[in-house]
């Protein structure tokens, strides 16, 4: 990708042909627009796109539908669930706390969550950040399903006394939501603030990201885009999951620190 060029897109991951350049070597924005439009017309992309170079916006455009059932197009104010991109906010929060001397990446998890099983004694915060911890999925454990309990993470860990690890921490990459569940709780314990409050105070507000927040599924967000999946060549409405962890187990919930953010109006540019 050409130095200084950034392309940000909502509701999908789309790599535009940024190799298309004019005689001066500059990006041909018309080609980028045509490329994204083609994918949108195939119903394989919808969202808002921002292309910027050296702080100058070259393309800011909405594509496709925010809600196909109601025939609502994407607009500049459409809010998108960003899923596991929320993990980047969690990681930044941990690095901020290290910079402030509140923790170290080399700290064992048990230093901050002593309820962790003894078999996890070698698991560090760095392992959790880099998906190399080998901790098992804890989100289905019965204590974790007590959504109103602020100590559900600690109680879940205490219920897993024999939770051995399949591999040595740091020996391989294995994507883990549970690792970020644990990091979210570490952030709360070290900072003394709820995860949502810490992220708002220390990341979103300083960055001027006024249109980004944790998605509580409440009214007043404006135009929230619906999610869609492609199955057997057909575009289907995705199941709406409660990312704040307040629903019963059947809702397939995800905790805030893993994938709960909602963003709109090109605020990722600030990020």
Legacy VTK file of the C-alpha trace (Angstrom):
# vtk DataFile Version 3.0
C-alpha trace
ASCII
DATASET POLYDATA
POINTS 271 float
0.000 0.000 0.000
1.299 3.454 -0.886
2.717 5.367 2.065
0.224 7.813 3.518
-2.855 6.208 1.935
-5.529 4.827 4.242
-8.788 3.151 3.286
-11.390 2.578 5.998
-14.576 0.662 5.337
-17.615 -0.348 7.392
-19.537 -3.670 7.519
-16.868 -5.595 5.696
-13.220 -5.974 4.891
-12.482 -4.796 1.381
-9.081 -4.305 -0.200
-9.317 -1.790 -3.023
-6.778 -1.993 -5.912
-4.539 0.721 -4.532
-1.956 -0.107 -7.212
-4.021 1.842 -9.770
-2.170 5.141 -10.167
-1.817 7.920 -12.695
1.388 9.052 -14.365
2.402 11.009 -11.264
1.992 7.925 -9.108
-1.095 9.231 -7.342
-4.015 7.017 -6.472
-6.866 7.162 -9.007
-9.844 7.620 -6.728
-12.290 7.050 -9.588
-10.911 3.518 -9.942
-11.321 2.889 -6.228
-14.917 4.122 -6.402
-15.697 1.890 -9.387
-14.130 -1.109 -7.688
-16.146 -0.714 -4.484
-19.317 0.079 -6.432
-18.909 -3.192 -8.347
-18.713 -5.192 -5.128
-21.695 -3.308 -3.744
-23.784 -4.090 -6.810
-22.915 -7.775 -6.342
-24.259 -7.462 -2.770
-20.903 -8.498 -1.369
-20.103 -5.174 0.287
-22.054 -2.411 1.955
-20.819 0.325 4.223
-19.120 3.698 4.418
-15.688 4.185 2.873
-13.106 6.820 3.665
-9.868 7.176 1.681
-7.385 9.716 3.029
-3.844 10.753 2.171
-1.678 13.051 4.266
-4.747 14.118 6.304
-6.654 15.041 3.145
-9.883 13.153 2.472
-9.913 11.853 -1.113
-13.090 9.782 -1.001
-15.941 9.689 1.508
-18.921 7.753 0.258
-21.687 5.417 1.387
-22.396 2.193 -0.490
-25.214 -0.325 -0.331
-27.967 -0.779 2.186
-27.977 -0.374 5.957
-31.258 -2.290 6.207
-32.320 -4.283 3.167
-35.666 -5.343 4.616
-36.724 -1.704 5.090
-34.865 -0.421 2.031
-32.718 1.973 4.090
-29.424 2.955 2.397
-26.166 3.554 4.220
-25.571 7.224 5.021
-22.811 9.243 6.646
-24.539 8.860 10.014
-25.030 5.097 9.830
-23.623 3.283 12.861
-21.894 -0.065 12.361
-21.110 -2.837 14.781
-17.378 -3.437 14.457
-17.264 -6.829 16.142
-13.861 -8.091 17.200
-12.195 -4.885 16.058
-13.151 -3.890 19.611
-10.194 -6.011 20.735
-7.909 -3.251 19.450
-9.399 -0.886 22.038
-8.870 -3.499 24.740
-5.238 -3.963 23.690
-4.631 -0.211 23.676
-6.109 0.088 27.163
-3.714 -2.566 28.458
-0.746 -0.796 26.846
-1.854 2.515 28.353
-1.970 0.959 31.803
1.506 -0.470 31.294
2.783 2.944 30.200
1.323 4.412 33.390
3.037 1.783 35.532
-0.204 0.107 36.624
0.787 -3.284 35.184
3.423 -5.036 33.081
2.849 -7.187 30.022
5.069 -9.826 31.638
2.747 -10.008 34.649
1.214 -13.446 35.135
-2.557 -13.380 34.853
-2.744 -14.682 38.414
-1.208 -11.439 39.721
-4.385 -9.578 38.786
-6.842 -12.483 38.885
-5.599 -14.838 41.618
-8.609 -17.082 41.027
-6.952 -18.367 37.831
-6.230 -22.120 37.912
-2.770 -23.132 39.068
-2.182 -24.749 35.672
-2.274 -21.254 34.152
0.577 -19.933 36.282
2.785 -19.305 33.234
0.087 -17.395 31.311
1.018 -13.706 31.075
-0.905 -10.653 29.917
1.278 -10.641 26.810
0.108 -14.171 25.994
-3.503 -13.041 26.307
-2.893 -10.013 24.079
-1.239 -12.067 21.345
-3.628 -15.047 21.367
-0.898 -17.398 22.521
-2.161 -18.123 26.054
-3.882 -21.471 25.353
-6.637 -20.657 27.881
-9.855 -22.552 27.079
-13.231 -21.031 26.278
-14.713 -19.780 29.559
-17.770 -18.004 28.154
-19.965 -21.119 28.377
-19.120 -21.920 31.986
-22.155 -21.753 34.270
-20.801 -18.985 36.554
-20.076 -16.810 33.520
-23.733 -17.014 32.493
-24.689 -14.963 35.574
-24.708 -11.752 33.546
-25.610 -9.423 36.390
-22.755 -10.590 38.629
-19.750 -8.215 38.492
-17.534 -11.044 39.789
-18.587 -13.619 37.236
-15.087 -13.781 35.710
-13.463 -14.510 39.073
-16.138 -17.081 39.938
-15.705 -18.723 36.547
-11.951 -19.025 37.070
-12.453 -20.421 40.565
-14.719 -23.108 39.103
-11.943 -24.391 36.837
-9.361 -25.835 39.263
-8.176 -28.540 36.853
-8.243 -26.478 33.653
-4.950 -27.687 32.183
-3.516 -26.119 29.029
-3.141 -28.177 25.862
0.105 -26.453 24.825
2.779 -24.339 26.501
1.786 -20.644 26.604
3.568 -18.735 23.861
4.223 -21.822 21.735
1.546 -21.206 19.097
-1.170 -18.807 17.937
-4.776 -19.758 18.701
-7.405 -17.016 18.389
-9.127 -16.541 21.725
-12.128 -14.501 22.836
-11.582 -15.767 26.364
-8.170 -14.120 26.506
-9.799 -10.750 25.912
-12.572 -11.471 28.413
-9.808 -11.828 30.979
-7.988 -8.704 29.797
-11.215 -6.725 30.069
-11.543 -7.747 33.705
-7.865 -6.941 34.365
-8.465 -3.442 32.962
-11.363 -2.974 35.368
-9.456 -4.201 38.416
-6.280 -2.232 37.699
-8.021 1.018 36.700
-10.850 0.865 39.214
-13.348 1.676 36.455
-15.813 -0.340 34.416
-14.480 -1.362 31.023
-16.918 0.878 29.144
-16.050 3.875 31.307
-12.306 3.362 30.966
-12.479 3.107 27.153
-14.642 6.232 26.895
-12.476 8.347 29.216
-9.037 7.251 28.044
-9.439 6.396 24.357
-12.632 7.597 22.691
-12.902 11.097 24.147
-9.182 11.997 23.783
-9.285 10.807 20.172
-12.419 12.835 19.411
-14.343 9.663 18.556
-17.733 11.079 19.522
-19.653 8.602 17.373
-18.103 5.450 18.812
-19.343 3.669 21.946
-20.157 0.242 23.310
-23.336 -1.023 21.692
-26.070 -1.517 24.252
-28.707 -2.132 21.620
-30.657 0.862 22.847
-32.694 3.373 20.905
-31.181 6.727 20.074
-28.131 5.486 18.199
-29.585 6.727 14.930
-29.429 4.479 11.896
-27.812 1.247 13.079
-26.839 -0.984 10.162
-28.164 -4.534 10.129
-25.723 -7.411 9.716
-25.800 -9.896 6.833
-24.100 -13.163 5.946
-23.724 -15.081 2.692
-24.769 -18.719 2.876
-24.973 -20.981 -0.151
-24.751 -17.927 -2.373
-27.671 -16.182 -0.674
-27.538 -13.001 1.401
-29.260 -13.567 4.746
-29.880 -11.414 7.797
-27.378 -12.259 10.536
-28.488 -13.146 14.058
-28.267 -10.071 16.290
-26.055 -10.953 19.259
-26.048 -9.133 22.578
-22.438 -7.957 22.818
-22.881 -6.574 26.327
-23.453 -9.998 27.879
-26.907 -9.409 29.351
-28.974 -12.020 27.536
-29.635 -15.661 28.425
-27.165 -18.300 27.135
-29.226 -19.003 24.013
-28.452 -15.508 22.754
-24.801 -16.451 22.076
-23.470 -13.444 23.921
-20.026 -11.874 23.688
-18.391 -9.770 26.427
-17.700 -6.041 25.955
-13.909 -6.377 25.821
-14.037 -8.729 22.830
-16.493 -7.348 20.282
-19.041 -4.810 21.507
-18.190 -1.462 19.920
-20.419 0.535 17.605
-19.001 3.260 15.370
-20.216 5.760 12.791
-19.391 8.894 10.781
-15.894 7.766 9.769
-14.613 7.981 13.349
-12.039 5.199 12.657
-10.012 7.946 10.955
-9.362 9.394 14.428
-8.366 5.951 15.618
LINES 1 272
271 0 1 2 3 4 5 6 7 8 9 10 11 12 13 14 15 16 17 18 19 20 21 22 23 24 25 26 27 28 29 30 31 32 33 34 35 36 37 38 39 40 41 42 43 44 45 46 47 48 49 50 51 52 53 54 55 56 57 58 59 60 61 62 63 64 65 66 67 68 69 70 71 72 73 74 75 76 77 78 79 80 81 82 83 84 85 86 87 88 89 90 91 92 93 94 95 96 97 98 99 100 101 102 103 104 105 106 107 108 109 110 111 112 113 114 115 116 117 118 119 120 121 122 123 124 125 126 127 128 129 130 131 132 133 134 135 136 137 138 139 140 141 142 143 144 145 146 147 148 149 150 151 152 153 154 155 156 157 158 159 160 161 162 163 164 165 166 167 168 169 170 171 172 173 174 175 176 177 178 179 180 181 182 183 184 185 186 187 188 189 190 191 192 193 194 195 196 197 198 199 200 201 202 203 204 205 206 207 208 209 210 211 212 213 214 215 216 217 218 219 220 221 222 223 224 225 226 227 228 229 230 231 232 233 234 235 236 237 238 239 240 241 242 243 244 245 246 247 248 249 250 251 252 253 254 255 256 257 258 259 260 261 262 263 264 265 266 267 268 269 270
